[in-house]
């Protein structure tokens, strides 16, 4: 293994020597989702304690595809640049049937976005970047080798029992965010549901180190000659590490398939007799699609794999978990500061359950295409692939994974329904699209929208609207064009938002659009703000 | 009229899911019957003999 795992030191907690500690927020689990939530909370000034039962990063590469939206969220958290720089960016995917190219796709056909559609990066690198950022935040405390062994709540607080090498201790907190993964000990301790199903198929992941001139693109084979009747996926990661994912079928023996003497010949058949590679890490896995009925239970929240599990085709696991954190934290911040009622937190549940269902639907469809459940399903799959070589319509039906895009929160009660007519994709509930601009906070629109409520105004800001910036829940005014506004350098802000003089958009702290108008009326903006923060 | 082979399904994934779902719990023989009925229904809907012949030729292509 070429990666040197960091060891984060265990420290004896003062609570074992009589100290009593009440926290605003405890996050359980220092994986991608827990760290995202903790960094965001700390940046907003909410003290946060993170408990993790291990003392290093993810073992093995695990989640490797991080989406544009994840990078945009991490930009706001100060981690986007190192992760984008270290990762391998890619936009092109190729799908083969047998040896023939069935079709090719480009995930980001338009220019004018700061971040690419995806970067591939081993989860351990991803976590290491987030830990470095977390360690730099004074109101964030990380406790390694502190295992949560008990959770109880009443109307006033959550009580957490923590086990360490030196003994057990107790903490209390106002809110607890369980980001403790698919097997979530917190979920088990509370006896909560996790309904769904296991897919009857097995897959082998092999991470290899190889110097190769293969381009950085996603390649997916149905029924290739080197692995007949099954699928194979190839992705490039950082440090000349490549991910190969072989479908094995349900009857494969996981113990046997884990042996290098079985894995290396499979790789050799794929890469050719002359390829030089070393095996870095491997795993044989099955996958499940599950979700909890509710992601909020009183003062407890479940985020990421603890709340929902999808198949890996589509990169919808870690990416959706990071969006869970992004959705939850600004709401917790407002409630914790007394600026919004606790009812706002119920919308974490409704919005992210809807997003999880979309991810489950898409990943289940991909799985059904990749692993047909019946002879007729297999026949249709092969017919689609055969037609795709010649006919464009069939390429749209090929499903080797519909890659993660952020959910559009169309049904959210926080949205103000449109009263005016608009073209384009920026409907209430959509993530605000990025576009190049020129202004004091940077060259990209999303840097200017930031992490508070923002009012995107085209042309000119009426004097009556300026006071919105000083309200108890401040609303940053981001003016496009006009005197003192950001320059819409390529005209893409106007194009993507169907913006003309007077058009204004209210954008939430998680950068989802929640209201828009053709003319700016501060009273309507205040009403939309009240609605977006669940004010009675 | 010419056989349309450019994308024309508004929601391709919804269509494909419904197509597979149509066969749920059927035997292979039942599935073959259902597929044949589906083709006949769609052929009647299309009507145009030139389009139907072009579709048959495209379907037969690359198959021994």
Contacts between the chains, C-beta under 8 A, distances in Angstrom:
chain1	res1	chain2	res2	distance
A	362	B	13	7.5
A	365	B	13	5.5
A	365	B	16	7.3
A	365	B	17	5.8
A	368	B	17	7.7
A	368	B	20	6.5
A	369	B	16	7.5
A	374	B	23	6.5
A	374	B	31	7.5
A	375	B	28	5.2
A	375	B	31	7.4
A	376	B	20	7.9
A	376	B	23	4.8
A	376	B	26	7.3
A	376	B	28	6.8
A	376	B	31	4.0
A	376	B	32	7.8
A	376	B	35	7.3
A	377	B	20	5.2
A	377	B	23	7.0
A	380	B	16	7.7
A	380	B	19	6.5
A	380	B	20	6.7
A	384	B	16	7.8
A	386	B	62	6.1
A	386	B	63	7.8
A	387	B	58	7.5
A	389	B	62	7.8
A	390	B	5	7.7
A	390	B	58	7.5
A	390	B	61	7.2
A	391	B	5	4.1
A	391	B	58	7.0
A	392	B	5	6.3
A	392	B	6	5.1
A	392	B	7	5.8
A	393	B	4	7.6
A	393	B	5	5.5
A	393	B	6	6.1
A	393	B	7	4.8
A	393	B	8	6.1
A	393	B	9	7.0
A	395	B	7	7.9
A	396	B	7	5.0
A	396	B	9	6.9
A	396	B	12	4.2
A	397	B	9	7.9
A	397	B	12	5.1
A	397	B	13	7.9
A	397	B	15	7.8
A	397	B	16	5.4
A	399	B	13	6.7
A	399	B	16	7.2
A	402	B	13	7.0
